[in-house]
Amino acid sequence: MSNGQIGDVVALKRGFFRDAGLDVELSPGGPNATAAAPVISGHAQLGQLSDSGQVMFARNSGIPIKIIAAGMRIAPFAFYSLPQRPIRTPRDMIGKRIGIQPTARYVLDAILAKNKIDPAKVAVTDVGDDMTPLAAGRVDAITGWITNAKEMSIFSGPLVSLSMESAGLPSYGDTYFATDAAIANSTDQLARFIRALAQGWAWTYAHPSDAVDIAAAEYPELDAAVEKRIMPTVLRLTFDKDTARDGWGTFRAQRLAAQMRAYAAVGLLKSSLRVEDVASSSILQQTAASRPKLG
């Protein structure tokens, strides 16, 4: 559970899902887990992945899932290093030890390939979602989200960051996805879920401090004081000019296409893969009138 799901928890605890006629259970994942398996097996109706690229790679492997909504306007994913051995550009990774979560390894692979860096010149270590390996000097850089304020709090001084976006890899964060079959056959159910979810995030937008309290009461691992300090960043990443016009959760086909081109150019995606293969706007279209337009 992270602050990227606070609006989801609000939708549950404030009764927005119930009012939509849905009995919803939220099942937290983590950096070493995949949300696709329970959705494919039918144990979950839809899931959330931290980056739109993960849906693209799943589709590239033949897994029949598509993005139906985007929670964050960009994936706030970055490589963090200390000022003594900074990584400000991809070329700075050469000769360095990089700690990265297994589910995000493809981001590093794409950055290295795009910048023509031999992977053998970079030492890669699998890590979890805490920053201890960097603080302890076991790695020279570690990946994390700029919204993970609690994990960053172990450092007394500044960190150097290189974002995925700055490295030339566009993306959406906290992307909600469903199977092709669910999109075709359970449209009404998915639409009611997205509509209620949008209400949860609209309430969070209006009451950020109270929203954190609701989420922290449900998930004690969240430090309410820390999360309240980072909520302006969370909301800035969740709402922008696109959501002000088209409502929470919207995404642009052009941005997804740019992300796909970046991965296809380095051989990580089939060049024949199209935006309509990895995303469906049908649920957003069905809920367009009821998703709050904020930003």
Backbone as CSV, one residue per row, in Angstrom:
resi,resn,N_x,N_y,N_z,CA_x,CA_y,CA_z,C_x,C_y,C_z
1,MET,0.847,-1.196,0.000,0.000,0.000,0.000,0.884,1.248,0.000
2,SER,0.612,2.190,-0.913,1.369,3.431,-0.975,0.393,4.592,-1.118
3,ASN,0.939,5.813,-1.102,0.064,6.970,-1.225,-0.583,7.081,-2.599
4,GLY,-0.115,6.298,-3.563,-0.763,6.259,-4.867,-2.115,5.583,-4.841
5,GLN,-2.453,4.941,-3.710,-3.758,4.285,-3.580,-4.645,4.953,-2.516
6,ILE,-4.258,6.114,-2.028,-5.055,6.767,-0.988,-6.477,7.045,-1.478
7,GLY,-6.606,7.532,-2.697,-7.947,7.787,-3.238,-8.765,6.521,-3.384
8,ASP,-8.103,5.398,-3.648,-8.795,4.104,-3.744,-9.376,3.727,-2.386
9,VAL,-8.549,3.905,-1.336,-9.000,3.565,0.016,-10.161,4.479,0.420
10,VAL,-10.058,5.752,0.060,-11.140,6.689,0.354,-12.436,6.244,-0.325
11,ALA,-12.339,5.818,-1.575,-13.535,5.352,-2.288,-14.172,4.175,-1.572
12,LEU,-13.339,3.314,-0.974,-13.852,2.171,-0.237,-14.467,2.598,1.093
13,LYS,-13.713,3.360,1.875,-14.151,3.682,3.232,-15.256,4.742,3.264
14,ARG,-15.334,5.598,2.264,-16.402,6.596,2.211,-17.675,6.040,1.574
15,GLY,-17.612,4.797,1.116,-18.809,4.143,0.598,-19.122,4.409,-0.860
16,PHE,-18.164,4.972,-1.604,-18.434,5.263,-3.010,-18.596,3.981,-3.834
17,PHE,-17.803,2.958,-3.527,-17.981,1.673,-4.216,-19.334,1.055,-3.850
18,ARG,-19.662,1.098,-2.573,-20.939,0.541,-2.119,-22.110,1.242,-2.805
19,ASP,-22.040,2.561,-2.884,-23.104,3.327,-3.529,-23.236,2.985,-5.009
20,ALA,-22.135,2.505,-5.594,-22.160,2.104,-7.003,-22.615,0.661,-7.183
21,GLY,-22.986,0.022,-6.077,-23.449,-1.354,-6.148,-22.332,-2.370,-6.250
22,LEU,-21.151,-2.004,-5.737,-19.986,-2.882,-5.833,-19.515,-3.297,-4.442
23,ASP,-19.137,-4.553,-4.322,-18.506,-5.069,-3.105,-17.025,-5.222,-3.425
24,VAL,-16.218,-4.265,-2.995,-14.817,-4.172,-3.430,-13.873,-4.557,-2.297
25,GLU,-12.864,-5.341,-2.645,-11.764,-5.651,-1.737,-10.468,-5.222,-2.393
26,LEU,-9.676,-4.421,-1.698,-8.386,-3.969,-2.220,-7.296,-4.899,-1.714
27,SER,-6.509,-5.458,-2.639,-5.440,-6.392,-2.278,-4.101,-5.754,-2.603
28,PRO,-3.369,-5.275,-1.606,-2.087,-4.617,-1.858,-1.080,-5.557,-2.502
29,GLY,-0.216,-4.975,-3.331,0.871,-5.745,-3.944,2.189,-5.299,-3.350
30,GLY,3.186,-5.061,-4.204,4.500,-4.647,-3.726,5.510,-4.694,-4.846
31,PRO,6.761,-4.258,-4.597,7.770,-4.175,-5.651,8.184,-5.522,-6.212
32,ASN,7.947,-6.603,-5.477,8.337,-7.925,-5.964,7.122,-8.766,-6.355
33,ALA,5.965,-8.111,-6.458,4.731,-8.824,-6.787,4.218,-8.359,-8.141
34,THR,3.338,-9.153,-8.726,2.699,-8.751,-9.964,1.198,-8.769,-9.781
35,ALA,0.550,-7.719,-10.272,-0.901,-7.632,-10.150,-1.603,-8.342,-11.289
36,ALA,-0.851,-8.750,-12.317,-1.490,-9.333,-13.496,-2.059,-10.722,-13.232
37,ALA,-1.345,-11.546,-12.465,-1.744,-12.945,-12.287,-3.167,-13.108,-11.752
38,PRO,-3.558,-12.432,-10.650,-4.923,-12.619,-10.163,-5.988,-12.104,-11.120
39,VAL,-5.652,-11.108,-11.933,-6.617,-10.592,-12.902,-6.799,-11.609,-14.038
40,ILE,-5.701,-12.153,-14.515,-5.771,-13.141,-15.590,-6.495,-14.395,-15.132
41,SER,-6.274,-14.805,-13.889,-6.891,-16.030,-13.385,-8.357,-15.844,-13.032
42,GLY,-8.804,-14.583,-12.971,-10.194,-14.323,-12.634,-10.441,-14.088,-11.156
43,HIS,-9.393,-14.139,-10.342,-9.556,-13.892,-8.908,-9.734,-12.399,-8.611
44,ALA,-9.387,-11.538,-9.561,-9.607,-10.104,-9.428,-10.174,-9.592,-10.749
45,GLN,-11.056,-8.608,-10.664,-11.703,-8.083,-11.875,-10.823,-7.085,-12.620
46,LEU,-9.978,-6.405,-11.886,-9.029,-5.483,-12.510,-7.863,-5.288,-11.557
47,GLY,-6.792,-4.688,-12.056,-5.601,-4.507,-11.238,-4.960,-3.166,-11.506
48,GLN,-3.897,-2.912,-10.776,-3.142,-1.678,-10.957,-1.662,-2.019,-11.038
49,LEU,-0.974,-1.455,-12.021,0.471,-1.594,-12.150,1.101,-0.216,-12.045
50,SER,2.323,-0.171,-11.520,2.927,1.115,-11.195,3.286,1.947,-12.418
51,ASP,3.407,1.311,-13.587,3.854,2.039,-14.778,3.146,1.472,-15.998
52,SER,2.738,2.339,-16.900,2.055,1.887,-18.114,2.922,0.946,-18.940
53,GLY,4.231,1.065,-18.819,5.111,0.165,-19.555,4.930,-1.291,-19.167
54,GLN,4.551,-1.545,-17.903,4.357,-2.926,-17.475,3.202,-3.581,-18.213
55,VAL,2.164,-2.814,-18.497,1.053,-3.355,-19.288,1.513,-3.628,-20.717
56,MET,2.326,-2.749,-21.259,2.836,-2.936,-22.614,3.658,-4.211,-22.726
57,PHE,4.507,-4.452,-21.734,5.337,-5.647,-21.778,4.508,-6.911,-21.594
58,ALA,3.477,-6.826,-20.765,2.586,-7.972,-20.603,1.894,-8.289,-21.919
59,ARG,1.410,-7.253,-22.576,0.727,-7.449,-23.864,1.701,-7.979,-24.914
60,ASN,2.903,-7.478,-24.867,3.933,-7.929,-25.795,4.213,-9.419,-25.652
61,SER,3.977,-9.947,-24.435,4.190,-11.371,-24.156,2.935,-12.202,-24.404
62,GLY,1.885,-11.561,-24.884,0.665,-12.283,-25.192,-0.374,-12.301,-24.091
63,ILE,-0.150,-11.550,-23.000,-1.112,-11.496,-21.902,-2.212,-10.504,-22.280
64,PRO,-3.462,-10.941,-22.320,-4.549,-10.100,-22.859,-5.105,-9.081,-21.870
65,ILE,-4.306,-8.066,-21.524,-4.766,-6.999,-20.643,-4.560,-5.651,-21.326
66,LYS,-5.371,-4.681,-20.907,-5.272,-3.326,-21.451,-5.456,-2.300,-20.338
67,ILE,-4.813,-1.163,-20.510,-5.000,-0.027,-19.611,-6.412,0.515,-19.805
68,ILE,-7.111,0.790,-18.694,-8.428,1.415,-18.799,-8.460,2.789,-18.123
69,ALA,-7.470,3.111,-17.295,-7.385,4.422,-16.657,-5.963,4.623,-16.138
70,ALA,-5.546,5.876,-16.051,-4.205,6.202,-15.549,-4.330,7.053,-14.297
71,GLY,-3.805,6.545,-13.188,-3.925,7.258,-11.922,-3.001,8.445,-11.810
72,MET,-1.758,8.321,-12.294,-0.798,9.422,-12.217,-0.393,9.848,-13.615
73,ARG,-0.191,11.133,-13.777,0.098,11.702,-15.093,1.460,11.276,-15.603
74,ILE,2.408,11.051,-14.708,3.694,10.452,-15.056,4.039,9.457,-13.962
75,ALA,4.851,8.485,-14.293,5.354,7.565,-13.272,6.485,8.280,-12.542
76,PRO,6.327,8.561,-11.245,7.347,9.324,-10.517,8.520,8.456,-10.103
77,PHE,9.102,7.773,-11.062,10.156,6.792,-10.831,11.498,7.440,-11.121
78,ALA,12.471,7.247,-10.225,13.768,7.897,-10.399,14.900,7.035,-9.851
79,PHE,16.095,7.318,-10.322,17.325,6.726,-9.795,17.919,7.735,-8.818
80,TYR,18.097,7.319,-7.577,18.625,8.201,-6.542,20.067,7.832,-6.223
81,SER,20.901,8.848,-6.068,22.308,8.638,-5.718,22.727,9.720,-4.729
82,LEU,23.895,9.527,-4.147,24.434,10.489,-3.196,25.333,11.496,-3.914
83,PRO,25.453,12.703,-3.405,26.275,13.723,-4.066,27.730,13.303,-4.264
84,GLN,28.234,12.391,-3.411,29.623,11.961,-3.544,29.853,11.147,-4.825
85,ARG,28.849,10.391,-5.242,28.933,9.596,-6.474,27.627,9.778,-7.257
86,PRO,27.426,10.949,-7.810,26.130,11.270,-8.400,25.887,10.606,-9.756
87,ILE,24.622,10.323,-10.014,24.186,9.864,-11.334,23.178,10.886,-11.837
88,ARG,23.657,11.779,-12.674,22.811,12.851,-13.205,22.358,12.579,-14.633
89,THR,23.079,11.688,-15.314,22.731,11.293,-16.676,22.901,9.784,-16.783
90,PRO,22.297,9.159,-17.785,22.481,7.711,-17.941,23.942,7.302,-18.065
91,ARG,24.763,8.146,-18.707,26.178,7.797,-18.875,26.893,7.688,-17.532
92,ASP,26.388,8.374,-16.518,26.998,8.313,-15.187,26.810,6.948,-14.526
93,MET,25.959,6.100,-15.104,25.738,4.770,-14.530,26.913,3.825,-14.785
94,ILE,27.731,4.150,-15.767,28.850,3.279,-16.114,29.792,3.138,-14.919
95,GLY,30.095,1.896,-14.575,30.980,1.621,-13.455,30.315,1.722,-12.097
96,LYS,29.009,1.927,-12.070,28.289,2.084,-10.816,27.489,0.824,-10.473
97,ARG,27.119,0.724,-9.193,26.265,-0.362,-8.700,24.855,0.182,-8.555
98,ILE,23.918,-0.401,-9.290,22.538,0.087,-9.321,21.624,-0.919,-8.626
99,GLY,20.882,-0.453,-7.642,19.884,-1.284,-6.984,18.514,-0.983,-7.567
100,ILE,17.803,-2.012,-8.020,16.513,-1.793,-8.676,15.542,-2.922,-8.334
101,GLN,14.254,-2.599,-8.244,13.240,-3.610,-7.975,13.084,-4.517,-9.197
102,PRO,12.888,-5.828,-8.979,12.792,-6.757,-10.107,11.734,-6.371,-11.128
103,THR,10.577,-5.856,-10.667,9.508,-5.507,-11.591,9.816,-4.258,-12.407
104,ALA,10.887,-3.541,-12.067,11.246,-2.317,-12.796,12.527,-2.484,-13.600
105,ARG,13.044,-3.698,-13.659,14.324,-3.919,-14.337,14.286,-3.486,-15.805
106,TYR,13.125,-3.621,-16.433,13.038,-3.265,-17.847,13.317,-1.775,-18.079
107,VAL,13.031,-0.925,-17.078,13.309,0.509,-17.215,14.815,0.736,-17.365
108,LEU,15.590,0.082,-16.495,17.041,0.210,-16.577,17.548,-0.360,-17.895
109,ASP,17.040,-1.515,-18.286,17.474,-2.122,-19.547,17.225,-1.180,-20.716
110,ALA,16.060,-0.528,-20.718,15.730,0.383,-21.817,16.625,1.611,-21.809
111,ILE,16.901,2.146,-20.637,17.762,3.327,-20.533,19.174,3.006,-21.017
112,LEU,19.685,1.849,-20.608,21.029,1.456,-21.050,21.067,1.263,-22.565
113,ALA,20.054,0.580,-23.099,20.027,0.329,-24.539,19.874,1.622,-25.323
114,LYS,18.989,2.492,-24.860,18.754,3.748,-25.577,20.007,4.611,-25.613
115,ASN,20.818,4.527,-24.551,22.032,5.336,-24.474,23.282,4.565,-24.885
116,LYS,23.061,3.376,-25.490,24.159,2.564,-26.015,25.229,2.287,-24.955
117,ILE,24.741,1.912,-23.774,25.629,1.564,-22.669,25.668,0.047,-22.531
118,ASP,26.837,-0.516,-22.534,27.001,-1.957,-22.372,26.530,-2.369,-20.974
119,PRO,25.520,-3.246,-20.872,25.024,-3.668,-19.550,26.120,-4.258,-18.671
120,ALA,27.162,-4.830,-19.286,28.252,-5.422,-18.507,29.027,-4.361,-17.726
121,LYS,28.861,-3.092,-18.097,29.572,-2.013,-17.413,28.796,-1.466,-16.219
122,VAL,27.634,-2.063,-15.953,26.802,-1.639,-14.829,26.506,-2.859,-13.963
123,ALA,26.754,-2.758,-12.667,26.451,-3.852,-11.738,25.043,-3.650,-11.194
124,VAL,24.181,-4.645,-11.400,22.778,-4.511,-11.020,22.450,-5.452,-9.864
125,THR,21.760,-4.930,-8.853,21.349,-5.712,-7.684,19.856,-5.554,-7.470
126,ASP,19.152,-6.650,-7.225,17.728,-6.591,-6.896,17.550,-6.060,-5.484
127,VAL,16.623,-5.124,-5.320,16.333,-4.555,-4.004,14.823,-4.506,-3.803
128,GLY,14.411,-4.175,-2.581,13.002,-3.982,-2.281,12.636,-2.521,-2.405
129,ASP,11.683,-2.064,-1.568,11.221,-0.690,-1.709,11.794,0.257,-0.661
130,ASP,12.845,-0.160,0.072,13.462,0.748,1.032,14.814,1.219,0.503
131,MET,15.320,2.304,1.067,16.536,2.947,0.575,17.795,2.535,1.326
132,THR,17.672,1.564,2.208,18.797,1.163,3.050,20.054,0.793,2.262
133,PRO,19.954,0.040,1.154,21.177,-0.313,0.425,22.000,0.904,-0.010
134,LEU,21.317,2.006,-0.361,22.051,3.216,-0.735,22.662,3.876,0.491
135,ALA,21.879,3.964,1.558,22.384,4.591,2.790,23.566,3.829,3.366
136,ALA,23.555,2.490,3.195,24.623,1.651,3.744,25.825,1.550,2.815
137,GLY,25.723,2.122,1.627,26.837,2.085,0.693,26.958,0.803,-0.093
138,ARG,25.912,-0.027,-0.078,25.971,-1.290,-0.828,25.715,-1.081,-2.320
139,VAL,25.090,0.027,-2.664,24.885,0.391,-4.066,25.216,1.868,-4.221
140,ASP,25.462,2.282,-5.453,25.744,3.685,-5.736,24.482,4.459,-6.100
141,ALA,23.465,3.736,-6.505,22.183,4.360,-6.826,21.088,3.336,-6.585
142,ILE,19.908,3.841,-6.292,18.775,2.953,-6.040,17.530,3.596,-6.631
143,THR,16.607,2.786,-7.077,15.395,3.313,-7.691,14.269,3.431,-6.670
144,GLY,13.438,4.412,-6.881,12.291,4.617,-6.006,11.384,5.679,-6.589
145,TRP,10.275,5.894,-5.925,9.317,6.905,-6.368,9.509,8.179,-5.565
146,ILE,9.370,9.318,-6.204,9.550,10.585,-5.508,8.462,10.796,-4.455
147,THR,7.424,9.999,-4.498,6.351,10.094,-3.504,6.632,9.256,-2.262
148,ASN,7.706,8.476,-2.266,8.023,7.613,-1.124,8.779,8.400,-0.046
149,ALA,8.078,9.347,0.573,8.721,10.239,1.534,9.255,9.502,2.755
150,LYS,8.553,8.485,3.191,8.987,7.749,4.378,10.336,7.088,4.141
151,GLU,10.513,6.474,2.966,11.774,5.813,2.648,12.910,6.831,2.520
152,MET,12.610,8.016,1.976,13.634,9.043,1.789,14.064,9.666,3.115
153,SER,13.233,9.562,4.125,13.494,10.262,5.383,14.721,9.747,6.125
154,ILE,15.299,8.615,5.707,16.487,8.101,6.387,17.736,8.908,6.022
155,PHE,17.630,9.763,5.000,18.774,10.563,4.593,18.671,11.953,5.211
156,SER,19.775,12.422,5.800,19.777,13.742,6.422,20.114,14.845,5.428
157,GLY,20.776,14.459,4.340,21.168,15.441,3.338,20.451,15.233,2.017
158,PRO,20.788,16.048,1.029,20.116,15.965,-0.277,20.532,14.730,-1.062
159,LEU,19.652,14.311,-1.960,19.931,13.221,-2.874,19.944,13.761,-4.294
160,VAL,20.689,13.088,-5.162,20.687,13.407,-6.589,19.704,12.467,-7.261
161,SER,18.850,12.983,-8.123,17.860,12.121,-8.773,17.927,12.246,-10.286
162,LEU,17.715,11.130,-10.956,17.563,11.077,-12.408,16.250,10.372,-12.668
163,SER,15.255,11.117,-13.117,13.931,10.524,-13.317,13.874,9.729,-14.605
164,MET,12.975,8.766,-14.604,12.691,7.988,-15.808,12.292,8.918,-16.948
165,GLU,11.505,9.926,-16.613,11.048,10.892,-17.607,12.225,11.664,-18.191
166,SER,13.151,12.107,-17.321,14.311,12.879,-17.784,15.245,12.034,-18.637
167,ALA,15.224,10.729,-18.423,16.057,9.826,-19.225,15.413,9.512,-20.571
168,GLY,14.262,10.134,-20.856,13.646,9.982,-22.175,12.606,8.892,-22.282
169,LEU,12.115,8.389,-21.149,11.116,7.321,-21.174,9.805,7.839,-20.592
170,PRO,8.875,8.311,-21.438,7.588,8.794,-20.938,6.748,7.642,-20.411
171,SER,5.837,7.957,-19.502,4.997,6.896,-18.938,3.855,7.506,-18.143
172,TYR,2.849,6.680,-17.868,1.826,7.003,-16.882,2.078,6.126,-15.662
173,GLY,1.757,6.653,-14.479,1.931,5.884,-13.261,0.606,5.369,-12.733
174,ASP,0.670,4.324,-11.899,-0.524,3.740,-11.282,-1.628,3.498,-12.304
175,THR,-1.319,2.693,-13.306,-2.280,2.426,-14.375,-3.196,1.266,-13.995
176,TYR,-4.488,1.474,-14.192,-5.489,0.443,-13.921,-5.728,-0.339,-15.204
177,PHE,-5.822,-1.654,-15.073,-5.968,-2.492,-16.265,-6.989,-3.595,-16.016
178,ALA,-7.498,-4.136,-17.120,-8.432,-5.267,-17.071,-8.168,-6.140,-18.287
179,THR,-8.729,-7.327,-18.290,-8.552,-8.222,-19.433,-9.434,-7.773,-20.591
180,ASP,-9.082,-8.231,-21.778,-9.907,-7.957,-22.948,-11.335,-8.443,-22.721
181,ALA,-11.464,-9.626,-22.114,-12.792,-10.204,-21.891,-13.612,-9.342,-20.947
182,ALA,-12.987,-8.839,-19.881,-13.711,-7.995,-18.929,-14.136,-6.685,-19.576
183,ILE,-13.254,-6.095,-20.379,-13.589,-4.843,-21.058,-14.766,-5.038,-22.006
184,ALA,-14.824,-6.213,-22.638,-15.900,-6.491,-23.587,-17.198,-6.918,-22.906
185,ASN,-17.085,-7.693,-21.812,-18.268,-8.325,-21.231,-18.704,-7.762,-19.885
186,SER,-17.822,-7.009,-19.217,-18.157,-6.463,-17.892,-17.992,-4.950,-17.896
187,THR,-18.379,-4.335,-18.993,-18.192,-2.894,-19.159,-18.881,-2.103,-18.064
188,ASP,-20.111,-2.456,-17.747,-20.861,-1.707,-16.745,-20.197,-1.794,-15.376
189,GLN,-19.741,-2.977,-15.021,-19.083,-3.158,-13.718,-17.796,-2.344,-13.645
190,LEU,-16.996,-2.384,-14.700,-15.756,-1.617,-14.724,-16.041,-0.120,-14.692
191,ALA,-17.074,0.301,-15.401,-17.427,1.718,-15.423,-17.864,2.183,-14.036
192,ARG,-18.636,1.363,-13.333,-19.055,1.737,-11.985,-17.855,1.822,-11.050
193,PHE,-16.878,0.932,-11.239,-15.664,0.974,-10.417,-14.884,2.262,-10.682
194,ILE,-14.637,2.572,-11.943,-13.855,3.765,-12.290,-14.583,5.034,-11.854
195,ARG,-15.907,5.038,-11.981,-16.690,6.193,-11.552,-16.544,6.422,-10.044
196,ALA,-16.637,5.346,-9.275,-16.489,5.441,-7.817,-15.057,5.810,-7.435
197,LEU,-14.103,5.254,-8.159,-12.696,5.562,-7.896,-12.419,7.041,-8.139
198,ALA,-12.978,7.584,-9.216,-12.817,9.004,-9.506,-13.401,9.848,-8.381
199,GLN,-14.532,9.413,-7.811,-15.110,10.116,-6.669,-14.153,10.096,-5.476
200,GLY,-13.527,8.937,-5.258,-12.573,8.818,-4.157,-11.416,9.775,-4.311
201,TRP,-10.915,9.914,-5.527,-9.788,10.822,-5.747,-10.226,12.279,-5.728
202,ALA,-11.456,12.561,-6.143,-11.963,13.924,-6.050,-12.107,14.341,-4.583
203,TRP,-12.580,13.415,-3.748,-12.702,13.699,-2.316,-11.314,13.909,-1.717
204,THR,-10.344,13.118,-2.152,-8.967,13.256,-1.690,-8.393,14.607,-2.095
205,TYR,-8.706,15.042,-3.307,-8.259,16.345,-3.810,-8.781,17.471,-2.915
206,ALA,-10.028,17.328,-2.479,-10.652,18.367,-1.660,-10.279,18.263,-0.185
207,HIS,-9.950,17.056,0.290,-9.672,16.827,1.708,-8.397,15.990,1.874
208,PRO,-7.247,16.466,1.432,-6.034,15.632,1.439,-5.617,15.141,2.817
209,SER,-5.704,15.998,3.822,-5.291,15.591,5.168,-6.221,14.510,5.720
210,ASP,-7.519,14.708,5.555,-8.486,13.702,6.024,-8.335,12.399,5.253
211,ALA,-8.020,12.500,3.972,-7.831,11.300,3.153,-6.662,10.470,3.672
212,VAL,-5.576,11.144,4.044,-4.426,10.441,4.609,-4.819,9.742,5.906
213,ASP,-5.588,10.412,6.749,-6.023,9.795,8.004,-6.851,8.541,7.747
214,ILE,-7.710,8.590,6.751,-8.536,7.426,6.416,-7.649,6.265,5.966
215,ALA,-6.688,6.556,5.095,-5.810,5.504,4.573,-4.908,4.946,5.664
216,ALA,-4.378,5.837,6.525,-3.477,5.390,7.586,-4.209,4.547,8.622
217,ALA,-5.484,4.827,8.848,-6.266,4.017,9.784,-6.475,2.616,9.237
218,GLU,-6.578,2.506,7.926,-6.779,1.204,7.287,-5.463,0.467,7.106
219,TYR,-4.384,1.218,6.856,-3.067,0.621,6.608,-2.053,1.291,7.548
220,PRO,-1.861,0.757,8.755,-1.009,1.380,9.771,0.444,1.569,9.346
221,GLU,0.890,0.861,8.305,2.267,1.052,7.865,2.494,2.445,7.272
222,LEU,1.418,3.139,6.917,1.537,4.512,6.441,1.739,5.448,7.632
223,ASP,2.730,6.303,7.548,2.976,7.310,8.576,2.193,8.560,8.173
224,ALA,1.108,8.836,8.893,0.208,9.916,8.494,0.929,11.259,8.391
225,ALA,1.807,11.557,9.345,2.501,12.845,9.334,3.383,12.984,8.094
226,VAL,4.090,11.914,7.750,4.954,11.926,6.568,4.124,12.038,5.300
227,GLU,3.050,11.256,5.220,2.221,11.249,4.022,1.545,12.594,3.796
228,LYS,1.177,13.276,4.863,0.547,14.586,4.693,1.523,15.587,4.091
229,ARG,2.801,15.445,4.409,3.800,16.355,3.842,3.986,16.110,2.345
230,ILE,3.814,14.877,1.899,4.054,14.551,0.498,2.788,14.633,-0.352
231,MET,1.615,14.830,0.272,0.369,14.838,-0.485,0.309,15.900,-1.580
232,PRO,0.875,17.105,-1.402,0.868,18.049,-2.532,1.545,17.476,-3.775
233,THR,2.617,16.698,-3.574,3.287,16.065,-4.713,2.409,14.992,-5.329
234,VAL,1.767,14.175,-4.483,0.875,13.131,-4.983,-0.240,13.741,-5.825
235,LEU,-0.839,14.808,-5.332,-1.945,15.438,-6.061,-1.453,16.107,-7.339
236,ARG,-0.246,16.681,-7.289,0.314,17.291,-8.503,0.554,16.252,-9.579
237,LEU,0.914,15.041,-9.162,1.145,13.963,-10.118,-0.153,13.313,-10.588
238,THR,-1.228,13.508,-9.854,-2.505,12.863,-10.167,-3.417,13.752,-11.005
239,PHE,-3.300,15.058,-10.832,-4.170,15.997,-11.526,-3.343,17.011,-12.315
240,ASP,-3.775,17.272,-13.546,-3.099,18.264,-14.383,-4.106,18.854,-15.359
241,LYS,-3.628,19.500,-16.388,-4.535,20.147,-17.336,-5.386,19.125,-18.091
242,ASP,-4.859,17.924,-18.303,-5.655,16.891,-18.977,-6.818,16.436,-18.112
243,THR,-6.580,16.263,-16.806,-7.670,15.836,-15.928,-8.658,16.982,-15.702
244,ALA,-8.174,18.226,-15.776,-9.078,19.367,-15.643,-10.058,19.400,-16.804
245,ARG,-9.625,18.930,-17.948,-10.495,18.942,-19.132,-11.289,17.653,-19.277
246,ASP,-10.630,16.504,-19.037,-11.258,15.221,-19.347,-11.562,14.358,-18.134
247,GLY,-11.200,14.801,-16.938,-11.531,14.050,-15.738,-10.412,13.144,-15.257
248,TRP,-10.492,12.805,-13.949,-9.498,11.916,-13.342,-9.377,10.621,-14.158
249,GLY,-8.134,10.136,-14.280,-7.902,8.834,-14.903,-7.665,8.853,-16.388
250,THR,-7.834,10.020,-17.016,-7.693,10.077,-18.461,-6.254,9.801,-18.899
251,PHE,-6.090,9.391,-20.121,-4.746,9.229,-20.695,-4.804,9.600,-22.165
252,ARG,-3.633,9.908,-22.707,-3.526,10.302,-24.111,-2.853,9.201,-24.925
253,ALA,-3.469,8.865,-26.037,-2.911,7.834,-26.910,-1.526,8.235,-27.415
254,GLN,-1.336,9.535,-27.673,-0.050,9.993,-28.203,1.084,9.730,-27.221
255,ARG,0.812,9.907,-25.938,1.854,9.682,-24.931,2.189,8.203,-24.817
256,LEU,1.172,7.359,-24.862,1.413,5.919,-24.849,2.201,5.499,-26.089
257,ALA,1.868,6.083,-27.226,2.578,5.750,-28.467,4.050,6.133,-28.372
258,ALA,4.340,7.283,-27.757,5.736,7.715,-27.601,6.494,6.749,-26.698
259,GLN,5.846,6.285,-25.641,6.481,5.317,-24.747,6.748,4.008,-25.486
260,MET,5.778,3.579,-26.272,5.948,2.332,-27.019,7.070,2.446,-28.044
261,ARG,7.164,3.592,-28.700,8.240,3.783,-29.679,9.604,3.717,-29.013
262,ALA,9.704,4.280,-27.800,10.979,4.263,-27.088,11.421,2.841,-26.788
263,TYR,10.489,1.985,-26.379,10.831,0.595,-26.082,11.028,-0.232,-27.350
264,ALA,10.226,0.034,-28.373,10.376,-0.707,-29.634,11.713,-0.388,-30.291
265,ALA,12.175,0.857,-30.133,13.425,1.278,-30.769,14.631,0.518,-30.243
266,VAL,14.523,0.009,-29.007,15.637,-0.741,-28.437,15.319,-2.234,-28.357
267,GLY,14.281,-2.651,-29.083,13.977,-4.068,-29.208,13.253,-4.698,-28.043
268,LEU,12.664,-3.886,-27.159,11.968,-4.442,-26.001,10.476,-4.649,-26.251
269,LEU,9.970,-4.043,-27.331,8.582,-4.256,-27.735,8.548,-4.572,-29.218
270,LYS,7.571,-5.355,-29.620,7.370,-5.605,-31.040,6.959,-4.305,-31.718
271,SER,7.560,-4.027,-32.852,7.221,-2.788,-33.564,5.793,-2.806,-34.083
272,SER,5.203,-4.001,-34.176,3.829,-4.122,-34.677,2.783,-3.826,-33.607
273,LEU,3.206,-3.714,-32.342,2.274,-3.450,-31.251,1.708,-2.036,-31.383
274,ARG,0.396,-1.907,-31.258,-0.265,-0.619,-31.417,-0.863,-0.150,-30.093
275,VAL,-1.183,1.133,-30.017,-1.782,1.674,-28.799,-3.072,0.956,-28.460
276,GLU,-3.886,0.672,-29.475,-5.163,-0.011,-29.222,-4.972,-1.442,-28.723
277,ASP,-3.767,-1.978,-28.852,-3.467,-3.302,-28.299,-3.230,-3.240,-26.794
278,VAL,-2.801,-2.087,-26.295,-2.407,-1.992,-24.884,-3.335,-1.105,-24.052
279,ALA,-4.254,-0.404,-24.687,-5.130,0.497,-23.936,-6.497,0.579,-24.587
280,SER,-7.511,0.736,-23.751,-8.882,0.927,-24.221,-9.468,2.145,-23.515
281,SER,-10.011,3.074,-24.275,-10.623,4.268,-23.698,-12.131,4.112,-23.503
282,SER,-12.651,2.914,-23.734,-14.101,2.723,-23.690,-14.692,3.002,-22.307
283,ILE,-13.995,2.596,-21.254,-14.512,2.815,-19.897,-14.463,4.298,-19.547
284,LEU,-13.392,4.980,-19.958,-13.306,6.418,-19.719,-14.406,7.159,-20.477
285,GLN,-14.691,6.729,-21.689,-15.747,7.366,-22.475,-17.100,7.181,-21.803
286,GLN,-17.335,5.983,-21.268,-18.618,5.706,-20.646,-18.810,6.504,-19.353
287,THR,-17.706,6.866,-18.702,-17.784,7.580,-17.420,-17.418,9.058,-17.545
288,ALA,-17.290,9.546,-18.765,-16.789,10.910,-18.989,-17.600,11.976,-18.259
289,ALA,-18.913,11.820,-18.229,-19.762,12.846,-17.617,-19.687,12.839,-16.106
290,SER,-19.269,11.739,-15.511,-19.324,11.613,-14.046,-17.962,11.635,-13.364
291,ARG,-16.887,11.639,-14.138,-15.563,11.740,-13.526,-15.226,13.201,-13.289
292,PRO,-14.988,13.600,-12.029,-14.736,15.012,-11.713,-13.541,15.567,-12.493
293,LYS,-13.706,16.758,-13.003,-12.665,17.416,-13.803,-11.917,18.405,-12.913
294,LEU,-10.773,17.968,-12.446,-9.963,18.741,-11.512,-8.521,18.793,-11.997
295,GLY,-7.841,19.874,-11.678,-6.453,19.961,-12.062,-5.948,21.384,-11.984
